Amino acid sequence: MRFIETIQLRTSCTKYDQAEWILRELQKNKEKTDSLVDIGFLRHAEIPGEFTIYLVWEKDRNDLGSSRQGLCLCGLLNDIGLISHSVWIDII
């Protein structure tokens, strides 16, 4: 089953470089993580300092929910801004 884990970050513009560095490190290690299909990093079109990171997973139905990687990423990003973390399940 496919699901998407999203992490929204609201930070000051001065912290943008830190958030981008964390994402680049995560992308470098993507191949080492089982079941991870894709990682993306989005910047809000009108609000500076607002970002969304998404992780697309392909896992068994019994293993749905927040991933260890998502939780660790939230821990790292928590130091540079406000975090909202959620999991979305593909229903169709």
Z-matrix of the N, CA and C atoms (Angstrom, degrees):
N
C 1 1.445
C 2 1.527 1 108.68
N 3 1.310 2 115.15 1 142.10
C 4 1.459 3 121.19 2 -179.65
C 5 1.525 4 110.23 3 -97.86
N 6 1.326 5 115.74 4 136.32
C 7 1.462 6 119.67 5 173.18
C 8 1.518 7 109.88 6 -144.76
N 9 1.331 8 114.88 7 158.80
C 10 1.454 9 121.88 8 -177.60
C 11 1.516 10 108.91 9 -119.71
N 12 1.302 11 114.58 10 130.83
C 13 1.454 12 121.91 11 176.63
C 14 1.529 13 106.73 12 -105.66
N 15 1.327 14 117.13 13 125.49
C 16 1.462 15 119.82 14 -179.90
C 17 1.527 16 110.15 15 -115.55
N 18 1.308 17 113.74 16 142.87
C 19 1.460 18 121.26 17 176.45
C 20 1.520 19 106.26 18 -129.30
N 21 1.308 20 115.68 19 114.14
C 22 1.457 21 120.18 20 178.06
C 23 1.521 22 108.22 21 -98.40
N 24 1.326 23 114.73 22 134.96
C 25 1.454 24 121.62 23 -178.49
C 26 1.519 25 108.93 24 -124.11
N 27 1.319 26 116.02 25 127.94
C 28 1.469 27 121.95 26 173.13
C 29 1.516 28 106.90 27 -116.10
N 30 1.324 29 115.49 28 117.07
C 31 1.455 30 120.80 29 -175.48
C 32 1.524 31 109.93 30 -142.69
N 33 1.300 32 116.16 31 174.57
C 34 1.463 33 119.68 32 175.22
C 35 1.530 34 108.54 33 -78.47
N 36 1.298 35 116.32 34 157.12
C 37 1.471 36 121.56 35 -179.66
C 38 1.526 37 111.69 36 -59.85
N 39 1.309 38 116.64 37 -26.55
C 40 1.463 39 119.97 38 -177.89
C 41 1.530 40 112.33 39 -71.36
N 42 1.322 41 117.51 40 -15.93
C 43 1.471 42 121.65 41 -178.74
C 44 1.529 43 112.34 42 -95.94
N 45 1.332 44 118.14 43 2.29
C 46 1.457 45 122.56 44 -177.12
C 47 1.525 46 111.73 45 -55.77
N 48 1.328 47 118.03 46 -44.45
C 49 1.461 48 121.64 47 -177.30
C 50 1.527 49 111.63 48 -62.01
N 51 1.320 50 117.51 49 -37.64
C 52 1.460 51 120.84 50 178.37
C 53 1.526 52 110.52 51 -64.72
N 54 1.321 53 117.77 52 -44.94
C 55 1.463 54 121.58 53 179.62
C 56 1.527 55 110.61 54 -62.90
N 57 1.318 56 116.98 55 -42.72
C 58 1.460 57 121.11 56 179.74
C 59 1.526 58 111.25 57 -64.45
N 60 1.321 59 117.70 58 -40.44
C 61 1.465 60 121.19 59 178.40
C 62 1.530 61 111.09 60 -61.82
N 63 1.323 62 117.34 61 -43.02
C 64 1.466 63 121.30 62 179.48
C 65 1.526 64 110.03 63 -61.41
N 66 1.334 65 117.68 64 -42.97
C 67 1.461 66 120.72 65 179.20
C 68 1.533 67 111.02 66 -63.84
N 69 1.313 68 117.30 67 -43.75
C 70 1.471 69 120.07 68 179.58
C 71 1.529 70 111.28 69 -59.81
N 72 1.318 71 117.11 70 -40.63
C 73 1.462 72 120.62 71 177.68
C 74 1.530 73 110.64 72 -64.58
N 75 1.324 74 116.61 73 -40.21
C 76 1.462 75 121.08 74 178.10
C 77 1.528 76 110.49 75 -63.65
N 78 1.324 77 118.24 76 -42.24
C 79 1.462 78 121.75 77 178.92
C 80 1.522 79 111.53 78 -64.42
N 81 1.330 80 118.36 79 -36.79
C 82 1.466 81 121.55 80 178.42
C 83 1.518 82 111.30 81 -60.52
N 84 1.329 83 116.55 82 -35.19
C 85 1.459 84 121.65 83 -175.58
C 86 1.523 85 113.08 84 -96.10
N 87 1.324 86 117.96 85 7.77
C 88 1.459 87 121.85 86 -176.30
C 89 1.529 88 112.51 87 -56.85
N 90 1.321 89 117.95 88 -41.89
C 91 1.453 90 121.46 89 -177.27
C 92 1.524 91 112.70 90 -64.39
N 93 1.326 92 116.82 91 -24.20
C 94 1.457 93 121.37 92 -177.35
C 95 1.529 94 112.61 93 -82.49
N 96 1.325 95 117.86 94 -4.65
C 97 1.449 96 122.04 95 -175.77
C 98 1.526 97 110.03 96 -107.10
N 99 1.326 98 116.66 97 118.01
C 100 1.463 99 120.82 98 178.76
C 101 1.515 100 110.86 99 -64.72
N 102 1.310 101 116.24 100 144.62
C 103 1.471 102 124.23 101 173.08
C 104 1.523 103 114.85 102 74.71
N 105 1.323 104 119.78 103 -6.86
C 106 1.458 105 121.17 104 179.79
C 107 1.524 106 109.19 105 -82.17
N 108 1.336 107 116.28 106 118.57
C 109 1.455 108 122.38 107 -176.12
C 110 1.528 109 111.45 108 -91.25
N 111 1.329 110 117.27 109 -41.20
C 112 1.461 111 120.59 110 -175.41
C 113 1.526 112 110.18 111 -157.46
N 114 1.328 113 114.44 112 154.76
C 115 1.458 114 122.62 113 174.28
C 116 1.525 115 106.80 114 -132.02
N 117 1.321 116 117.09 115 137.44
C 118 1.453 117 120.07 116 177.53
C 119 1.511 118 111.52 117 -138.26
N 120 1.311 119 115.31 118 157.15
C 121 1.459 120 122.26 119 -177.56
C 122 1.522 121 106.83 120 -135.02
N 123 1.312 122 116.99 121 118.90
C 124 1.457 123 122.09 122 -177.35
C 125 1.523 124 110.33 123 -119.03
N 126 1.317 125 115.65 124 142.60
C 127 1.461 126 122.79 125 176.46
C 128 1.520 127 107.14 126 -111.88
N 129 1.327 128 116.29 127 137.06
C 130 1.464 129 120.33 128 179.39
C 131 1.523 130 109.57 129 -61.85
N 132 1.326 131 116.66 130 139.12
C 133 1.461 132 121.55 131 -175.84
C 134 1.524 133 113.27 132 -67.91
N 135 1.334 134 117.75 133 -29.08
C 136 1.457 135 120.18 134 -174.31
C 137 1.522 136 114.96 135 -122.14
N 138 1.331 137 117.43 136 -16.39
C 139 1.464 138 120.19 137 -176.14
C 140 1.528 139 109.88 138 -111.77
N 141 1.331 140 117.37 139 106.69
C 142 1.469 141 120.21 140 178.35
C 143 1.531 142 110.53 141 -62.14
N 144 1.317 143 116.10 142 140.65
C 145 1.462 144 120.47 143 177.07
C 146 1.508 145 114.52 144 84.86
N 147 1.326 146 118.10 145 7.41
C 148 1.465 147 120.89 146 178.13
C 149 1.524 148 108.82 147 -113.83
N 150 1.345 149 115.86 148 124.06
C 151 1.455 150 122.41 149 -173.09
C 152 1.519 151 110.94 150 -133.34
N 153 1.333 152 115.86 151 156.07
C 154 1.455 153 121.93 152 169.62
C 155 1.514 154 108.35 153 -130.44
N 156 1.300 155 115.75 154 132.23
C 157 1.457 156 122.65 155 173.99
C 158 1.519 157 105.84 156 -111.45
N 159 1.341 158 116.98 157 133.61
C 160 1.464 159 118.86 158 176.62
C 161 1.519 160 110.03 159 -125.80
N 162 1.320 161 114.24 160 141.25
C 163 1.454 162 122.36 161 176.42
C 164 1.523 163 106.67 162 -120.21
N 165 1.314 164 117.06 163 124.12
C 166 1.461 165 122.08 164 -179.95
C 167 1.525 166 107.43 165 -101.95
N 168 1.330 167 115.75 166 124.78
C 169 1.464 168 122.56 167 -175.82
C 170 1.527 169 110.64 168 -117.62
N 171 1.309 170 116.03 169 150.78
C 172 1.462 171 123.90 170 170.59
C 173 1.522 172 105.60 171 -125.28
N 174 1.351 173 115.85 172 103.95
C 175 1.467 174 120.35 173 -174.55
C 176 1.517 175 110.62 174 -138.27
N 177 1.335 176 114.61 175 169.77
C 178 1.463 177 120.85 176 174.24
C 179 1.517 178 110.11 177 -65.50
N 180 1.300 179 114.91 178 153.05
C 181 1.460 180 120.27 179 -179.66
C 182 1.533 181 111.75 180 -59.65
N 183 1.316 182 117.72 181 -30.37
C 184 1.470 183 121.63 182 -178.66
C 185 1.529 184 113.05 183 -74.87
N 186 1.323 185 116.52 184 -11.82
C 187 1.461 186 120.54 185 -173.78
C 188 1.530 187 111.97 186 -112.77
N 189 1.326 188 117.35 187 32.00
C 190 1.459 189 121.32 188 -179.52
C 191 1.520 190 109.96 189 -85.80
N 192 1.292 191 116.30 190 154.32
C 193 1.458 192 121.85 191 179.35
C 194 1.509 193 110.21 192 126.41
N 195 1.298 194 116.44 193 -175.40
C 196 1.462 195 121.51 194 -179.10
C 197 1.514 196 110.59 195 -60.56
N 198 1.313 197 116.31 196 133.72
C 199 1.459 198 120.82 197 179.81
C 200 1.527 199 109.86 198 -86.78
N 201 1.309 200 114.92 199 160.67
C 202 1.457 201 120.38 200 175.43
C 203 1.524 202 109.94 201 -61.04
N 204 1.352 203 116.22 202 -40.43
C 205 1.459 204 120.51 203 179.83
C 206 1.525 205 111.38 204 -64.21
N 207 1.341 206 116.58 205 -41.49
C 208 1.466 207 120.52 206 178.30
C 209 1.516 208 111.98 207 -63.73
N 210 1.319 209 115.95 208 -42.17
C 211 1.463 210 120.27 209 179.22
C 212 1.526 211 111.54 210 -66.32
N 213 1.336 212 116.67 211 -39.75
C 214 1.472 213 120.06 212 177.28
C 215 1.525 214 110.69 213 -65.72
N 216 1.328 215 116.23 214 -40.46
C 217 1.464 216 120.20 215 178.26
C 218 1.524 217 110.56 216 -62.58
N 219 1.329 218 117.06 217 -41.32
C 220 1.470 219 120.62 218 176.40
C 221 1.520 220 110.79 219 -60.75
N 222 1.313 221 116.91 220 -39.54
C 223 1.458 222 120.40 221 178.13
C 224 1.519 223 112.13 222 -62.39
N 225 1.339 224 116.22 223 -40.89
C 226 1.464 225 120.10 224 177.72
C 227 1.523 226 111.93 225 -67.19
N 228 1.319 227 116.02 226 -43.88
C 229 1.462 228 120.56 227 -176.29
C 230 1.523 229 112.95 228 -75.13
N 231 1.314 230 116.94 229 -22.16
C 232 1.453 231 121.39 230 -179.04
C 233 1.530 232 111.86 231 -58.08
N 234 1.319 233 116.57 232 -27.97
C 235 1.467 234 120.77 233 179.83
C 236 1.528 235 113.04 234 -74.73
N 237 1.346 236 117.77 235 -16.07
C 238 1.465 237 119.14 236 -176.68
C 239 1.523 238 113.43 237 -115.05
N 240 1.344 239 117.37 238 2.40
C 241 1.459 240 118.09 239 177.59
C 242 1.513 241 113.24 240 171.89
N 243 1.331 242 116.19 241 -173.09
C 244 1.461 243 123.39 242 178.33
C 245 1.521 244 109.74 243 -83.63
N 246 1.327 245 116.88 244 139.92
C 247 1.460 246 122.64 245 -174.27
C 248 1.522 247 110.63 246 -120.53
N 249 1.332 248 115.54 247 141.22
C 250 1.464 249 122.92 248 167.81
C 251 1.526 250 106.20 249 -129.45
N 252 1.332 251 117.00 250 124.45
C 253 1.461 252 122.75 251 -173.48
C 254 1.518 253 108.59 252 -122.84
N 255 1.347 254 117.27 253 127.11
C 256 1.467 255 119.63 254 178.83
C 257 1.518 256 110.62 255 -146.96
N 258 1.338 257 115.57 256 162.35
C 259 1.461 258 123.11 257 -179.97
C 260 1.518 259 108.47 258 -122.98
N 261 1.335 260 115.38 259 132.64
C 262 1.466 261 123.02 260 -178.11
C 263 1.516 262 108.86 261 -119.32
N 264 1.337 263 117.22 262 131.38
C 265 1.469 264 122.28 263 -177.93
C 266 1.520 265 109.13 264 -104.68
N 267 1.335 266 115.23 265 134.99
C 268 1.457 267 122.06 266 175.87
C 269 1.529 268 108.64 267 -71.02
N 270 1.326 269 117.45 268 121.54
C 271 1.463 270 120.20 269 -175.67
C 272 1.525 271 113.60 270 -103.87
N 273 1.308 272 117.84 271 -10.57
C 274 1.464 273 119.69 272 -178.93
C 275 1.518 274 109.76 273 -117.77
